[in-house]
């Protein structure tokens, strides 16, 4: 079985460069469908380079990001 934690270690630079972000409209959807508020705490499990965490941080949400891959975690930081 492949080591899934290290799977993206050699692709971090390309992931940061080419992985698209989420559209800002996603916040409206989360507000409507999941009652997202700025006081809502977000758990971003498998956060990668922090693409989804960023949109919530910019919305004012406290975010706890968990990323087991050191290279991806460093890119998120």
N, C-alpha and C positions, 0 to 999 in steps of 0.2 A: 504494500500500500504506500502511496506517495505521501510525503510529509506535507500536509495541507497548510500548516502554519508558515512554512517557508516558500510556498508555491509562487508567490509574487515577488520575492526578494530581488530577482534579477530583472524585474519589469517595472519597478517603481517609477523611474524617470519617465517612461512612456505612459504609465498610468496617469501620472500628474499632468503630462503634456496633452494627452488625447482623450481622456475620459470626460465625457460631457457632464455639465452640472445639471441639477434639477431645475425645472422652470420655476420662477418665483410664484406662479399661480398655485403651486402645490400647497402653499401656506393657506390660501383661501379654502382649498378642499379640506385640509386638515381642520381648519376652524369650523367649517360647516359640518363635516361628517364625524369628527372626533372631538369636538369642543376644545381644540387647541387654544390655549391662552398664553400670554407671556409668562405667567406664573407656572405653566406646565413644565415639569422636569422631564428631560428627554434622556433615554438610555440608547446610545448608538453602539450596538453590539456588532463587532466585526467592522469597525469604523473605517478601516483602510486608511486612505489619505485624508479623511475628514470632510469629504464632499457633502454628505448629508448633515454632519454636525455644523458645518459653516452656516448653512441656511437657517438653522434654528438659533445659533448664537447671534446671527444678525437680526433675528426676530426678538431677541432679548431673553430667550429661554436658557435656563441652566442646562448644560449638557454634560453627561458622563459618557465618555467615549472609551470603549474597550477594544483594543487591537493587539492580538498576540504576536503579529509579525513586526519585529523591531524596525526594519527598514520602512515599512508602511507607517508605523506609529511615528517615526522621526519625521517623515514627510508631512504628516498631519500637524505635528507640533510647529 
